[in-house]
């Protein structure tokens, strides 16, 4: 018996599955990167808003609009505390395969200005 072609057939059967898994890993990794980028933009918006003496809400909102697309946020300011809450939508290849337009996640951060120091934390 000649068994030379068996490995080739097995490889051709497994190749689409391996490519699908590799694409999923890359897509999920991209989602994590985009989430971290969005979190950093929200934190920067809080720092930018609290750095000004007036119009803190407007400054933070303006920063968010300039640096984040596909998102909707609410900005609140009271007692030296700036809160940003909203949703970010990220398009991914596999969300389209599962007939979803995009993946969205919620962000809520709060920054407090005490003297000249700004402290930012995630609100759950």
C-alpha positions, 0 to 999 in steps of 0.5 A: 500500500502507498500512504504518501498522500494521507498527510496532504489530505489531512492538512487540506482538511484541517487548514480552513479550521486553523485559519478560522482559529487564527483569524478569531485570535487576531480579531479578539486581540484587536478588540482588546487593543481598541478597548484599551485605546478607548479607555485611554482616550476617556482618561485623557478626556478627564485629565483635559477637562479637569485641567481647565478652570471652567467649562470642564464638561464641554472640554472633555466632551470636545476631546472625546468627539475629536478622538473617538468615533462610533461612540456616545458619551455623557459627561457630568461635572460636580464638586471637582469630580468629572464623570464620563459614561458611555458606549464604544462600538467596534467593528470586527470581522467575526461580528459580521459573520455572526450577523452583528453590526459591531461589538460594543462595550460600556466605559465609565470613569470618574476623575477627581481633582484635589489641589493640583492632582487628578485621580482617575478610577473606573466605576463599576 
